[in-house]
Amino acid sequence: MLWRTLLREFVKTRLVRHSSTLKTFFDETGQSGLVLKSTSTDIFENLALEDWIHDRVDLQNRSVLFLWRNTPAVVVGRHQNPWHECNLPLVRRRGIPLARRRSGGGTVFHDLGNVNITFFTSKKKYDRRRNLGVVTGALTDLSPGLNVSATERFDIVLDGGYKVSGTAAKLGRTSAYHHCTLLCCADRTLLSSVLKSPYQGIKSNATPSVPSPVKNLLDEDPRLDPSAVMEAVAARYNVEFGFDGPLVTVDPSVEALMPGVNKMAADLKSWEWVYGKTPKFSITLPFVAEGAEIVLDMDVKDGTIEKCLLDIPHDWLPAGTVDELCSALAGVRFCPKEVAVAVTAFMRTTLQGPDLTRKTHSLYENVVSVM
Amino acid sequence: MAALITVRGSFSFMRRLVSLQRLQKYCKSKFQTAYLVYAPYAYSASALYQHRHFRTSYAATRPVLQFKLSDIGEGIMEVTVKEWYVKEGDRVSQFDSICEVQSDKASVTITSRYDGIIRKLYYDIDSIALVGSPLVDIETDGAQELPPEEDVMETPAVSQEEHTHQEIKGHKTQATPAVRRLAMENNIKLSEVIGTGKDGRILKEDILNFLASQTGAILPPSPFQEIQPPPPGPAAARAPIAKTKEKRAPSSMPTPITSRPVFTGKDRTEPLKGFNKAMVKTMTAALKIPHFGYNDEVDLTQLVQLRSELKEVAESRGVKLSYMPFFIKAASLGLLHFPVLNASVDEACQNITYKAAHNIGLAMDTPQGLLVPNVKNVQMLSVFDIAVELNRLQTLGSSGQLGTADLTGGTFTLSNIGSIGGTYAKPMILPPEVAIGALGKMQVLPRFNEKDEVVKAHIMNLSWSADHRIIDGATMSRFSNLWRSYLENPAVMVLDLK
């Protein structure tokens, strides 16, 4: 035990001083199993580190366990529709960042009471069930008699019905990773309000999330706080796979250690990734404006309005104006900022008269309410 | 093989000819590169009138290989195709991503096994693909060997680098054939280049960056000078190739100067969307207005003094006070005397509407581009109220939350381009307004005062543009003088404040 602690300290300082990158550190330790823990709680930095390890580290003869936590963030799966999956106005108002991860699966809410665990292996050694066995084993190590088990959908449920963990995975050419969340003491009220979309009328083939009742592990047993859980998972991982690697802490923003990681984080933050990668969808919204019943129909591809149709009562607006407004919106991102600018330019160049101005304002308000 | 026809029409020759034709007819090899056909009427008697006909054909020489969806693992038999990264006709290299498929919460990136051109995509987005069935057809170059079913690690091209006297031991450098060729042409050792691609693979950009860093280090070849081999890249490049052993080039042999880095920059065309499209629309409409410009300068020495006194008061009330609230209020006071500057004309310029409210717009440079929100009803607001409103608009603008309510309805605009730089400008009127002012930067310049002494003055340049159809130079000039008088002597502004 003392030797292991000394080794850990020795290894940690070695990491900072002698190695040039994280990859060479891995090569030099010669260990076949390593446990990494992130010092950052920024969702984008941590996701970027996941990508970096997946792309740059040779995982043919080595496996890595990565433990991380984030400040409040909403993370949608690779092929999901953020408008459909979460309450975007609430997310924006609260300043909660929205991220899209590269693995599949459903939408989750992260906060500091949620532990994220990523298992990096070669493609051949990819085995989600075994990984989840490590997690449930660790939990029962800490709290014997805890009723946790993994389902066939790779969730972990507590007491038979409450979901405490969801899973997602990403497979590349030669390596793969499987990550899962673990609810220790997350803010459940915020979680449920954030993950409920107010938008009706969205039609798409994006992967839908399957909502389930959740529970916090800490409510069940006070020994199950995030730090204890992370340590237990690391220990159980070493036991299960027969590794003896040190626990290494990593700061995902250090470019020198992981060349290219900051660009990966910037790519993950970009609008083109977070919103632009939404699979094609259409939205139909009926509303009432200035006493008229109107139906808005939009087709959105790559996060950009492809086609926009406004079904308005006869003569409420001159016909030419409606067509011009719709064509002004085509090619504009499905985003309130850009729509504001497009409608402003439209109003400057075409509209006259306070009546028309008021009606266009009201149309704009309604259109933007779904973004 | 030239179609050399001899006059000797021997029997054996004819027999060989016939058998060759038969061979061509029945040959079904896909890997032929070229073959020739004898034109029948070339069998002339005289050598002088020979017609040599070559017909080369590439029929069925480029093999089209089916790339099948390989096993994902965990006994998964079918996946959903979620996104294509390529389309028919695209060129791909080995290991480029082709598509993204999803199966039961796992997202899988499928990479190409061959170099070539995509000829057919077998599935649409959201359709189910079966493991083992063809995913795409790739037309390869034919000279390429068919790699085995397992994904292979490439072996280093040692034979091509003999001239650099180097051995690579142990580590396999990954790079596509095109990249290796580029390295070879430029006499670069692949082991010295840091790979920034997947699994440390060396990309074309890495070679170019390496070249750019080398051109300063190569000494001109000279028989008497000790030639240094190119210095290694940053230490990090060495580490992954820890087992590499090199022999230094002998000093008596001059290293040839590396050829110029190849400029691979390409023009990039993209459609104008969103912000840019809106700008195009607005400015095209602005061009229809005949502009005239009127420039002047204003001495803000007294205003600078006043603002420095008031700044703390404003901050104690929680508001940042800049010069803009003063400029805006002075403009509104001026517009009371010259209402034609706060007007609007219709499309055909038949009617003019004198707007009652002074909604003064403020050009704002945001991360997305130029936005012009306006402060409503300045005629009713005090300088402090304007400062509060400006703070609000600035916060919204920087967080991208400005809506059409703030962005439309302006009647007059001021652009503080001087906060970034510049003296005189030529601003474009934003329709449906008829006038605009651009304020340059504030400079400390020497000026003569009434006692003919040279004093320090805070001078700012201003440039007005107005619609010459309804506004003349005299009107603009008088408005400008009035505006200047309010700012040069703020006490007068207090007198006229409404």
Interface residues (C-beta under 8 A of the other chain):
Chain A: S19 S20 T21 K23 T24 D27 D55 R56 D58 G77 R78 H79 R102 S103 G104 G105 G106 K123 K124 Y126 D127 R128 R153 F154 T167 A168 A169 K170 L171 G172 R173 T174 A176 H178 N205 T207 P259 G260 K277 P279 K280 T304 A328 G331 V332 R333 P336 K337 E338 A340 V341 A342 V343 T344 A345 F346 M347 R348 T349 Q352 T357 T360 H361 Y364 E365 V368
Chain B: I72 G73 E74 K82 E83 F95 E100 Q102 S103 D104 K105 A106 S107 V108 T109 T111 I125 D126 D151 I194 T196 K198 D199 G200 P234 A235 A236 A239 P240 A242 P271 K273 G274 F275 K277 A278 M279 K281 T282 T284 A285 D346 E347 Q368 G369 L371 G400 Q401 L402 G403 T404 A405 L407 T408 G409 L430 P431 P432
